[in-house]
């Protein structure tokens, strides 16, 4: 067996493992959509959460929108804190726009875990925000499988005259 065929087996095996992980992530996301309940919530307060990573010469700053929410579950008033799913790097202008759009007093639909009503998700549903992580992993798996297949055919012995 030549080097291209060995490499193709390694890349294809990595692609299969990545495919299994992507499928698992997709199933978990679909389970969340099926089981978590939508409830109407009101924003009490919004704020920006910030995290700086790196050393003094190479720093990156991440921003998230955080919300304090109040909502009713089975007749009980609940309070929870939720953070936006998207991490924004560098500039907090987009986070400020989210906070203005969802200012204190605004209402919207959030999703709660029926087993633990204090667990809240903001953008759970059949949308890009929910499925993007699983779809990116599945895309990587397909690319690895295509590369593995290509390497297999590259390693096929040619007929010489």
C-alpha positions in Angstrom: 0.0 0.0 0.0 1.4 3.4 -1.0 1.6 6.6 1.0 -1.4 8.2 -0.7 -3.7 5.3 0.2 -2.5 5.3 3.8 -3.1 9.0 4.0 -6.6 8.6 2.4 -7.5 6.0 5.1 -6.4 8.3 7.9 -8.2 11.3 6.4 -11.4 9.3 5.7 -11.3 7.9 9.2 -11.0 11.4 10.7 -13.9 12.4 8.4 -16.1 9.5 9.7 -15.4 10.5 13.3 -16.2 14.1 12.5 -19.4 13.0 10.8 -20.4 11.1 13.9 -19.7 14.1 16.1 -21.7 16.4 13.7 -24.6 14.0 13.6 -24.5 13.8 17.5 -24.5 17.7 17.7 -27.4 17.9 15.2 -29.5 15.3 17.2 -28.8 17.2 20.5 -30.0 20.5 18.9 -33.1 18.8 17.5 -33.8 17.4 21.0 -33.6 20.9 22.5 -36.1 22.2 20.0 -38.5 19.4 20.7 -38.3 19.5 24.5 -37.7 23.1 25.6 -40.9 25.2 26.0 -41.4 28.7 24.6 -42.5 31.3 27.1 -43.1 35.0 27.0 -40.5 36.9 28.9 -39.8 40.5 29.8 -36.4 42.1 29.9 -35.6 43.6 33.2 -32.1 44.8 32.5 -29.5 44.4 29.7 -25.7 44.6 29.9 -22.6 43.9 28.0 -20.3 41.0 29.1 -16.7 41.4 28.0 -13.7 39.0 28.0 -10.2 39.8 27.0 -7.8 37.0 25.9 -4.2 37.0 25.0 -1.1 38.7 26.2 0.0 42.4 26.2 1.1 42.3 22.5 -1.8 40.2 21.1 -5.1 40.8 22.7 -8.6 40.0 21.5 -11.8 41.2 23.2 -15.1 39.4 23.0 -18.5 40.9 23.7 -21.9 39.3 24.5 -25.3 40.8 25.3 -26.6 39.7 28.7 -30.2 40.0 29.8 -32.0 39.7 33.1 -35.4 38.2 32.4 -38.7 37.6 34.2 -41.3 35.1 33.0 -44.1 32.9 34.3 -43.9 29.1 34.4 -46.9 27.2 35.7 -48.1 30.3 37.6 -44.8 31.0 39.3 -42.8 34.1 38.4 -39.2 33.2 37.5 -36.1 35.3 37.1 -33.1 34.2 35.0 -30.1 35.6 33.2 -29.5 34.8 29.6 -26.5 35.6 27.3 -26.7 36.0 23.6 -25.4 32.9 21.7 -23.2 34.9 19.3 -19.8 36.1 20.4 -18.8 39.4 18.8 -15.1 40.3 18.5 -13.5 43.7 18.6 -16.3 46.2 18.5 -19.2 46.4 20.9 -21.3 48.5 18.6 -23.4 45.5 17.5 -23.9 44.4 21.1 -25.1 48.0 21.9 -27.6 47.7 19.1 -28.9 44.5 20.5 -29.3 46.0 23.9 -31.2 49.0 22.4 -33.4 46.6 20.4 -34.1 44.6 23.6 -34.2 47.3 26.2 -35.7 47.0 29.6 -39.4 46.5 29.4 -39.4 44.8 26.0 -41.1 41.4 25.6 -40.2 38.4 23.6 -40.2 34.6 23.4 -37.5 32.6 25.2 -37.1 28.9 25.6 -36.9 27.2 29.0 -35.7 23.7 30.0 -38.8 22.0 31.4 -36.7 20.1 33.9 -35.0 23.2 35.1 -37.0 26.4 34.3 -34.1 28.7 35.3 -32.2 27.5 32.2 -33.1 29.9 29.4 -32.1 30.0 25.7 -32.8 33.1 23.6 -32.7 31.9 20.0 -33.8 28.3 20.1 -35.7 27.2 17.1 -35.3 26.0 13.5 -32.9 28.8 12.6 -29.3 29.3 11.7 -28.2 30.2 15.2 -29.4 26.8 16.5 -28.1 24.6 13.7 -24.9 26.5 12.7 -22.4 24.6 15.0 -23.6 21.2 13.9 -23.8 22.2 10.2 -20.2 23.5 10.3 -19.0 20.2 11.8 -20.9 18.2 9.2 -19.4 20.4 6.4 -15.9 19.7 7.7 -16.7 16.0 7.8 -17.9 16.0 4.2 -14.7 17.9 3.1 -12.5 15.4 4.9 -14.3 12.5 3.3 -13.9 14.1 -0.2 -10.2 14.6 0.4 -9.8 11.1 1.6 -11.6 9.7 -1.5 -9.4 11.9 -3.7 -6.2 10.7 -2.0 -7.4 7.1 -2.5 -7.7 7.6 -6.3 -4.4 9.5 -6.4 -2.8 6.4 -4.9 -4.3 4.1 -7.5 -1.5 2.6 -9.6 -1.4 3.8 -13.2 -1.0 1.6 -16.2 2.3 2.5 -17.9 3.2 1.7 -21.5 
